[in-house]
Amino acid sequence: MCRKLSLLLLLFSTTVFAQTKHSRSSRFGSYKGLVMAGYQGWHDTPDDGSGRGWGHYLQRGVFGPGNIKIDLWPEEKEYEKLYPTPFKHADSSVAYLPSDHDASTTDVRFKWMKEYGIDGVFMQRFVGNVRNYGITRDHFNKVLADALNASEKYQRAIAVMYDLSGMRDSVDVPLLIRDWKNLVDSMKITSRGNRQTYLYQGGKPLVVLWGVGFNDRRPYTLRSIERIIDFLQHDPAYGGCSVMLGVPTYWRELGRDTDPDPRLHEVIKKVDVIHPWTVGRYRDEETYTRYKTDVQKGDIEWCKENGVAYAATVFPGFSWSNLNPSSPFDQIPRNRGHFYWNQLMGAINNKAEMIYVAMFDEVDEGTAIEKVSKNPPVSGSRFVKFEEGIPSDYYLYLTGYAGKVLRKELPVRMEIPLPKNGETAR
């Protein structure tokens, strides 16, 4: 009898896998032990073929000194293709910027991930961009396709993160579902073989829904979130997925940045992973320590008690004065990496098993860990520069180092591994 039951269970399991469109497994079978970063791929230039002009480098008006959105200027040295700008360096030479529409830009960044030991990225996919048929959606489809290819080339993990900002209640649920079906069918995003690089969790492809439970009057409800979760988990063809939710900082307490509806906890219990959004919630090492002790520790305990994995969010600093001129310049300073390192080690000491870095390439809000120019343009706009002796690759180096600590390949150390003056951090 037991043998017959085992055979029936095996047959059922095989049938379920056969019905879904996903490969059985992945080179990356679990988020546990990985340091993953958010990846946006927002930026374009007029001559890159995207048709989006200075997409996301410019908010409105004429692009040039005094009118730009980014607070960090990407380092120009290693990109295969760069585009001239109206900005000038101190020696009067033209300043150049990369375009995310070029596959070579994506390739360089994934190469950095491999060189520095960063495990991979979550590709942000805004519902508003999915809704926008035409050049905007085409651009983000191309960036995602290029990233999939680069992730396979450099063996880095990759997953889709739907940012629900701008989503309309109920009407956009079918739109998101159609988009996931399209990615599965047209890009074969989860069906590239059992050694593919799409990130799995619990033996299933991991899909992220970011923006669940915030109290900032978002026009979608928890009921709509549940419909999407149900599709991703249970659809016989496109489902069979693990789900991760991006939730507010104070989700457990249902306070401050969180909608007080207690149903949020019931929704969280339905998914596999959560990552609370903490960017800007603390501003220095002192306020982070209070968060780590008073909030994060309890969050991790709650997740363990309720069978939900916890991914800690960390960020290196924050500045968006070119995007929002009323905001202070270098609003949350990096403090020579100490602010970032304290978060990384604090999360690991609190027994977090997964880490989410905000962000890999977010130069608009000054959170990027990618290589940043130490000699940005000097004309008309201010850009955040790393402190003296801190090399352009320092945050890539710290991120990779933290991954080794997370996996217990290196011991926890609260003393930050500082580079020598003028030398690469590698």
Residue, then its C-alpha position, 0 to 999 in steps of 0.5 A: m500500500c505504501r509503495k503504491l501511494s509513493l508511486l502515485l505521489l511521484l506520478f502526481s509530482t511529475t504531472v504537475f511539472a509537465q503541465t507548467k512551462h518552467s524547467r525543473s530546476s536552475r543553477f540557482g536553486s535557492y535565494k538562501g546564502l545569496v546577495m542580490a541587488g535590484y537592477q533598473g536599466w532605466h537610462d537611454t541616450p538620443d543615439d542608442g536606437s531606443g527612441r527615448g532620448w535622454g530617457h531617465y537621465l532627464q525629467r523634462g526640458v533641455f538636457g544639460p548642466g543644471n538639468i539632469k536627474i542623476d546624482l552619481w556619474p557612472e565611471e566611463k572607463e570600461y564601457e564598450k560604447l559611450y555617448p557624448t553629453p553637454f557636460k564637461h570635466a574639469d579639464s574641459s573634456v566632454a563627459y560621456l554616459p552609457s546607455d542601458h539600451d546597449a547590450s554591451t552596457t549590460d554585459v559590462r555590469f554582469k562581468w563586474m558581478k562575476e569579478y566581485g562575487i555578487d550573486g545576481v540581480f532582480m530586474q525591476r519591471f514597473v507595471g506602468n512600463v508594461r502597460n505602456y505599449g511601444i518604445t518604453r515597453d520595447h526598451f525594458n524588454k530588450v534590457l531584460a533579454d540582454a540581462l538574461n543572456a549576460s546572466e548565462k554568460y557570467q553565471r549570475a542569478i536573475a529574477v523578475m521583480y514587478d514594481l506595482s507602483g502606479m498599478r490600478d486596482s483590478v484592471d491591471v491584474p490581467l495586464l501583469i498576468r499577460d506580461w508574465k505569460n509573455l515573458v515565459d513564452s517569448m523569452k523562455i525566461t524560466s525554461r532554459g534548461n535545468r542549469q539555467t540562471y533564473l533564481y528558484q526558491g523551494g524548487k520553483p521560479l521566484v517572482v517578486l511583487w514589490g509595493v505591498g502594504f504601504n500606506d501611501r494611498r496606492p490605488y490597488t488593494l490586497r485583494s488584487i495582490e492575492r489574485i496575482i499571488d494565486f495565479l503565480q502559485h497555482d496556474p497549471a501552465y504559468g504558475g508553480c512559482s515561488v513569490m516574494l513580496g516587497v513590503p514596508t519597513y514597519w509591516r510587522e507592527l502595521g505602523r508608520d509606513t504601513d497600511p494598518d489592515p491586519r489582512l496584510h499578515e495573512v497575505i504575507k503568510k501565503v508567500d515564500v519570501i519578504h523583503p522590507w523596504t528600508v531605504g531612507r528609514y534610517r540615516d546613519e549608523e546610530t539610527y540603523t542600530r536602533y532599527k536593527t535592534d528594535v525592528q529587524k530582529g523581531d521581523i526575522e523571528w516572526c518570519k521563522e515562526n510563520g514559515v516565511a523567508y526574510a531578505a534583509t534590505v541594505f543600501p550604501g547611501f542616498s542622494w537625489s538633489n538633481l531629481n528633487p532640488s528641494s532635497p539636501f545634497d548627499q542626504i544620507p552620506r556613505n561615510r566611507g562605506h561604514f554606513y553600508w558595511n554596518q547594515l550588511m554585518g548587522a543583517i548577518n548577525n541578526k541571522a538574515e539568510m538572504i540580502y537585497v541590495a538597493m540598488f546596483d545601478e540607481v544613480d538617480e537616487g544615489t544608491a548605486i553600487e556600480k562603479v562611479s566616477k571619482n571625477p564627475p563633470v564640474s559644469g552646472s550640476r553637483f554630483v556625489k563623489f566618493e571620499e578621498g582614498i575610496p576607489s570607484d569599485y569599493y561598493l562592488y568589493l564590499t558587496g562581494y565580501a559580504g556574500k562570502v561572510l553570509r555563506k560563512e566562507l569568511p568570518v563576520r567582521m565589524e571592522i570594514p575592509l578598507p582599500k589602500n589609497g589609490e588602489t583598486a579594492r579587488 
